[in-house]
């Protein structure tokens, strides 16, 4: 495998690993704490959460997308075609879930604390 392909795969691995760790933290630690935020301050808290989380998640999502596109286009030696397609499919599911489910839920929370949404 050439150096460029190895770098591409390592950057993809790093972006995916960082994103996975961040999402586990948010799911296991951060979201459960939403219920502890006083209702009168929740809207401001949610807006700050979205802005700060987006500042971390956005670049990682773009890095994952760019590197998976590179993997698809360059077809690095040692990466079976099925594996590249599976990675692309999984990333597509994540993006669809993010923009079809999580973003609308956060938009609802910006209107106020809602235990059912949390």
Biotite code that builds the C-alpha atoms (Angstrom):
import biotite.structure as struc

atoms = struc.array([
    struc.Atom([0.000, 0.000, 0.000], chain_id="A", res_id=1, res_name="UNK", atom_name="CA", element="C"),
    struc.Atom([1.384, 3.394, -0.937], chain_id="A", res_id=2, res_name="UNK", atom_name="CA", element="C"),
    struc.Atom([1.932, 6.143, 1.616], chain_id="A", res_id=3, res_name="UNK", atom_name="CA", element="C"),
    struc.Atom([-0.984, 8.288, 0.399], chain_id="A", res_id=4, res_name="UNK", atom_name="CA", element="C"),
    struc.Atom([-3.457, 5.419, 0.730], chain_id="A", res_id=5, res_name="UNK", atom_name="CA", element="C"),
    struc.Atom([-2.180, 4.579, 4.188], chain_id="A", res_id=6, res_name="UNK", atom_name="CA", element="C"),
    struc.Atom([-2.525, 8.214, 5.268], chain_id="A", res_id=7, res_name="UNK", atom_name="CA", element="C"),
    struc.Atom([-6.056, 8.318, 3.863], chain_id="A", res_id=8, res_name="UNK", atom_name="CA", element="C"),
    struc.Atom([-7.036, 5.188, 5.799], chain_id="A", res_id=9, res_name="UNK", atom_name="CA", element="C"),
    struc.Atom([-5.428, 6.456, 9.011], chain_id="A", res_id=10, res_name="UNK", atom_name="CA", element="C"),
    struc.Atom([-7.178, 9.829, 8.777], chain_id="A", res_id=11, res_name="UNK", atom_name="CA", element="C"),
    struc.Atom([-10.466, 8.012, 8.178], chain_id="A", res_id=12, res_name="UNK", atom_name="CA", element="C"),
    struc.Atom([-9.828, 5.745, 11.161], chain_id="A", res_id=13, res_name="UNK", atom_name="CA", element="C"),
    struc.Atom([-8.960, 8.726, 13.360], chain_id="A", res_id=14, res_name="UNK", atom_name="CA", element="C"),
    struc.Atom([-12.046, 10.721, 12.321], chain_id="A", res_id=15, res_name="UNK", atom_name="CA", element="C"),
    struc.Atom([-14.321, 7.718, 12.807], chain_id="A", res_id=16, res_name="UNK", atom_name="CA", element="C"),
    struc.Atom([-12.734, 6.829, 16.148], chain_id="A", res_id=17, res_name="UNK", atom_name="CA", element="C"),
    struc.Atom([-13.022, 10.386, 17.447], chain_id="A", res_id=18, res_name="UNK", atom_name="CA", element="C"),
    struc.Atom([-16.629, 10.614, 16.274], chain_id="A", res_id=19, res_name="UNK", atom_name="CA", element="C"),
    struc.Atom([-17.504, 7.297, 17.907], chain_id="A", res_id=20, res_name="UNK", atom_name="CA", element="C"),
    struc.Atom([-15.959, 8.347, 21.206], chain_id="A", res_id=21, res_name="UNK", atom_name="CA", element="C"),
    struc.Atom([-17.676, 11.718, 21.148], chain_id="A", res_id=22, res_name="UNK", atom_name="CA", element="C"),
    struc.Atom([-21.070, 10.184, 20.365], chain_id="A", res_id=23, res_name="UNK", atom_name="CA", element="C"),
    struc.Atom([-20.737, 7.610, 23.159], chain_id="A", res_id=24, res_name="UNK", atom_name="CA", element="C"),
    struc.Atom([-19.871, 10.387, 25.598], chain_id="A", res_id=25, res_name="UNK", atom_name="CA", element="C"),
    struc.Atom([-22.825, 12.493, 24.505], chain_id="A", res_id=26, res_name="UNK", atom_name="CA", element="C"),
    struc.Atom([-25.245, 9.536, 24.641], chain_id="A", res_id=27, res_name="UNK", atom_name="CA", element="C"),
    struc.Atom([-24.065, 8.088, 27.958], chain_id="A", res_id=28, res_name="UNK", atom_name="CA", element="C"),
    struc.Atom([-23.096, 11.219, 29.902], chain_id="A", res_id=29, res_name="UNK", atom_name="CA", element="C"),
    struc.Atom([-24.351, 14.425, 28.322], chain_id="A", res_id=30, res_name="UNK", atom_name="CA", element="C"),
    struc.Atom([-27.923, 13.635, 27.207], chain_id="A", res_id=31, res_name="UNK", atom_name="CA", element="C"),
    struc.Atom([-28.937, 12.048, 30.530], chain_id="A", res_id=32, res_name="UNK", atom_name="CA", element="C"),
    struc.Atom([-27.902, 15.304, 32.241], chain_id="A", res_id=33, res_name="UNK", atom_name="CA", element="C"),
    struc.Atom([-30.367, 17.346, 30.140], chain_id="A", res_id=34, res_name="UNK", atom_name="CA", element="C"),
    struc.Atom([-33.061, 16.547, 32.701], chain_id="A", res_id=35, res_name="UNK", atom_name="CA", element="C"),
    struc.Atom([-31.026, 18.230, 35.431], chain_id="A", res_id=36, res_name="UNK", atom_name="CA", element="C"),
    struc.Atom([-31.011, 21.595, 33.654], chain_id="A", res_id=37, res_name="UNK", atom_name="CA", element="C"),
    struc.Atom([-33.618, 23.971, 35.133], chain_id="A", res_id=38, res_name="UNK", atom_name="CA", element="C"),
    struc.Atom([-36.525, 24.542, 32.738], chain_id="A", res_id=39, res_name="UNK", atom_name="CA", element="C"),
    struc.Atom([-36.071, 28.326, 32.745], chain_id="A", res_id=40, res_name="UNK", atom_name="CA", element="C"),
    struc.Atom([-32.498, 28.005, 31.467], chain_id="A", res_id=41, res_name="UNK", atom_name="CA", element="C"),
    struc.Atom([-32.949, 25.033, 29.198], chain_id="A", res_id=42, res_name="UNK", atom_name="CA", element="C"),
    struc.Atom([-33.420, 26.870, 25.892], chain_id="A", res_id=43, res_name="UNK", atom_name="CA", element="C"),
    struc.Atom([-30.146, 28.772, 26.298], chain_id="A", res_id=44, res_name="UNK", atom_name="CA", element="C"),
    struc.Atom([-28.427, 25.574, 27.431], chain_id="A", res_id=45, res_name="UNK", atom_name="CA", element="C"),
    struc.Atom([-29.699, 23.636, 24.398], chain_id="A", res_id=46, res_name="UNK", atom_name="CA", element="C"),
    struc.Atom([-28.610, 26.348, 21.977], chain_id="A", res_id=47, res_name="UNK", atom_name="CA", element="C"),
    struc.Atom([-25.136, 26.386, 23.531], chain_id="A", res_id=48, res_name="UNK", atom_name="CA", element="C"),
    struc.Atom([-25.032, 22.584, 23.404], chain_id="A", res_id=49, res_name="UNK", atom_name="CA", element="C"),
    struc.Atom([-25.887, 22.548, 19.698], chain_id="A", res_id=50, res_name="UNK", atom_name="CA", element="C"),
    struc.Atom([-23.352, 25.257, 18.850], chain_id="A", res_id=51, res_name="UNK", atom_name="CA", element="C"),
    struc.Atom([-20.503, 23.692, 20.812], chain_id="A", res_id=52, res_name="UNK", atom_name="CA", element="C"),
    struc.Atom([-21.235, 20.131, 19.764], chain_id="A", res_id=53, res_name="UNK", atom_name="CA", element="C"),
    struc.Atom([-21.626, 21.195, 16.141], chain_id="A", res_id=54, res_name="UNK", atom_name="CA", element="C"),
    struc.Atom([-18.214, 22.818, 16.270], chain_id="A", res_id=55, res_name="UNK", atom_name="CA", element="C"),
    struc.Atom([-16.720, 19.414, 17.097], chain_id="A", res_id=56, res_name="UNK", atom_name="CA", element="C"),
    struc.Atom([-19.008, 17.117, 15.140], chain_id="A", res_id=57, res_name="UNK", atom_name="CA", element="C"),
    struc.Atom([-19.082, 19.123, 11.893], chain_id="A", res_id=58, res_name="UNK", atom_name="CA", element="C"),
    struc.Atom([-15.374, 18.861, 11.046], chain_id="A", res_id=59, res_name="UNK", atom_name="CA", element="C"),
    struc.Atom([-15.296, 15.172, 12.001], chain_id="A", res_id=60, res_name="UNK", atom_name="CA", element="C"),
    struc.Atom([-18.320, 14.423, 9.820], chain_id="A", res_id=61, res_name="UNK", atom_name="CA", element="C"),
    struc.Atom([-16.706, 16.255, 6.915], chain_id="A", res_id=62, res_name="UNK", atom_name="CA", element="C"),
    struc.Atom([-13.418, 14.409, 7.465], chain_id="A", res_id=63, res_name="UNK", atom_name="CA", element="C"),
    struc.Atom([-15.243, 11.075, 7.479], chain_id="A", res_id=64, res_name="UNK", atom_name="CA", element="C"),
    struc.Atom([-17.132, 11.981, 4.306], chain_id="A", res_id=65, res_name="UNK", atom_name="CA", element="C"),
    struc.Atom([-14.026, 13.223, 2.497], chain_id="A", res_id=66, res_name="UNK", atom_name="CA", element="C"),
    struc.Atom([-11.962, 10.207, 3.441], chain_id="A", res_id=67, res_name="UNK", atom_name="CA", element="C"),
    struc.Atom([-14.654, 7.675, 2.585], chain_id="A", res_id=68, res_name="UNK", atom_name="CA", element="C"),
    struc.Atom([-15.014, 9.420, -0.798], chain_id="A", res_id=69, res_name="UNK", atom_name="CA", element="C"),
    struc.Atom([-11.249, 9.143, -1.231], chain_id="A", res_id=70, res_name="UNK", atom_name="CA", element="C"),
    struc.Atom([-11.354, 5.454, -0.352], chain_id="A", res_id=71, res_name="UNK", atom_name="CA", element="C"),
    struc.Atom([-14.129, 4.905, -2.899], chain_id="A", res_id=72, res_name="UNK", atom_name="CA", element="C"),
    struc.Atom([-12.306, 6.836, -5.631], chain_id="A", res_id=73, res_name="UNK", atom_name="CA", element="C"),
    struc.Atom([-8.743, 5.638, -5.027], chain_id="A", res_id=74, res_name="UNK", atom_name="CA", element="C"),
    struc.Atom([-9.565, 2.023, -4.098], chain_id="A", res_id=75, res_name="UNK", atom_name="CA", element="C"),
    struc.Atom([-6.454, 1.534, -1.934], chain_id="A", res_id=76, res_name="UNK", atom_name="CA", element="C"),
    struc.Atom([-4.708, -1.807, -2.293], chain_id="A", res_id=77, res_name="UNK", atom_name="CA", element="C"),
    struc.Atom([-5.709, -4.134, 0.511], chain_id="A", res_id=78, res_name="UNK", atom_name="CA", element="C"),
    struc.Atom([-9.181, -2.628, 0.954], chain_id="A", res_id=79, res_name="UNK", atom_name="CA", element="C"),
    struc.Atom([-11.753, -4.980, -0.566], chain_id="A", res_id=80, res_name="UNK", atom_name="CA", element="C"),
    struc.Atom([-14.424, -3.273, -2.625], chain_id="A", res_id=81, res_name="UNK", atom_name="CA", element="C"),
    struc.Atom([-17.211, -4.661, -0.443], chain_id="A", res_id=82, res_name="UNK", atom_name="CA", element="C"),
    struc.Atom([-15.577, -3.109, 2.607], chain_id="A", res_id=83, res_name="UNK", atom_name="CA", element="C"),
    struc.Atom([-15.395, 0.329, 0.995], chain_id="A", res_id=84, res_name="UNK", atom_name="CA", element="C"),
    struc.Atom([-19.062, 0.096, -0.022], chain_id="A", res_id=85, res_name="UNK", atom_name="CA", element="C"),
    struc.Atom([-20.043, -1.078, 3.475], chain_id="A", res_id=86, res_name="UNK", atom_name="CA", element="C"),
    struc.Atom([-18.215, 1.895, 4.984], chain_id="A", res_id=87, res_name="UNK", atom_name="CA", element="C"),
    struc.Atom([-19.972, 4.268, 2.607], chain_id="A", res_id=88, res_name="UNK", atom_name="CA", element="C"),
    struc.Atom([-23.356, 2.695, 3.432], chain_id="A", res_id=89, res_name="UNK", atom_name="CA", element="C"),
    struc.Atom([-22.771, 2.971, 7.177], chain_id="A", res_id=90, res_name="UNK", atom_name="CA", element="C"),
    struc.Atom([-21.719, 6.588, 6.867], chain_id="A", res_id=91, res_name="UNK", atom_name="CA", element="C"),
    struc.Atom([-24.833, 7.307, 4.780], chain_id="A", res_id=92, res_name="UNK", atom_name="CA", element="C"),
    struc.Atom([-27.007, 5.797, 7.540], chain_id="A", res_id=93, res_name="UNK", atom_name="CA", element="C"),
    struc.Atom([-25.273, 8.023, 10.113], chain_id="A", res_id=94, res_name="UNK", atom_name="CA", element="C"),
    struc.Atom([-25.800, 11.160, 8.013], chain_id="A", res_id=95, res_name="UNK", atom_name="CA", element="C"),
    struc.Atom([-29.449, 10.303, 7.311], chain_id="A", res_id=96, res_name="UNK", atom_name="CA", element="C"),
    struc.Atom([-30.040, 9.610, 11.013], chain_id="A", res_id=97, res_name="UNK", atom_name="CA", element="C"),
    struc.Atom([-28.317, 12.845, 11.993], chain_id="A", res_id=98, res_name="UNK", atom_name="CA", element="C"),
    struc.Atom([-30.292, 15.101, 9.665], chain_id="A", res_id=99, res_name="UNK", atom_name="CA", element="C"),
    struc.Atom([-33.624, 13.227, 9.700], chain_id="A", res_id=100, res_name="UNK", atom_name="CA", element="C"),
    struc.Atom([-33.801, 12.369, 13.420], chain_id="A", res_id=101, res_name="UNK", atom_name="CA", element="C"),
    struc.Atom([-31.288, 14.116, 15.700], chain_id="A", res_id=102, res_name="UNK", atom_name="CA", element="C"),
    struc.Atom([-31.359, 17.598, 14.149], chain_id="A", res_id=103, res_name="UNK", atom_name="CA", element="C"),
    struc.Atom([-35.183, 17.833, 14.285], chain_id="A", res_id=104, res_name="UNK", atom_name="CA", element="C"),
    struc.Atom([-35.148, 16.642, 17.915], chain_id="A", res_id=105, res_name="UNK", atom_name="CA", element="C"),
    struc.Atom([-32.645, 19.331, 18.850], chain_id="A", res_id=106, res_name="UNK", atom_name="CA", element="C"),
    struc.Atom([-34.738, 21.907, 17.011], chain_id="A", res_id=107, res_name="UNK", atom_name="CA", element="C"),
    struc.Atom([-37.718, 20.878, 19.145], chain_id="A", res_id=108, res_name="UNK", atom_name="CA", element="C"),
    struc.Atom([-35.619, 21.174, 22.302], chain_id="A", res_id=109, res_name="UNK", atom_name="CA", element="C"),
    struc.Atom([-34.665, 24.731, 21.360], chain_id="A", res_id=110, res_name="UNK", atom_name="CA", element="C"),
    struc.Atom([-38.318, 25.614, 22.055], chain_id="A", res_id=111, res_name="UNK", atom_name="CA", element="C"),
    struc.Atom([-38.009, 24.342, 25.613], chain_id="A", res_id=112, res_name="UNK", atom_name="CA", element="C"),
    struc.Atom([-37.342, 21.365, 27.809], chain_id="A", res_id=113, res_name="UNK", atom_name="CA", element="C"),
    struc.Atom([-39.368, 18.297, 26.809], chain_id="A", res_id=114, res_name="UNK", atom_name="CA", element="C"),
    struc.Atom([-38.741, 15.065, 28.723], chain_id="A", res_id=115, res_name="UNK", atom_name="CA", element="C"),
    struc.Atom([-40.242, 12.972, 25.901], chain_id="A", res_id=116, res_name="UNK", atom_name="CA", element="C"),
    struc.Atom([-37.773, 14.418, 23.384], chain_id="A", res_id=117, res_name="UNK", atom_name="CA", element="C"),
    struc.Atom([-34.871, 14.142, 25.812], chain_id="A", res_id=118, res_name="UNK", atom_name="CA", element="C"),
])
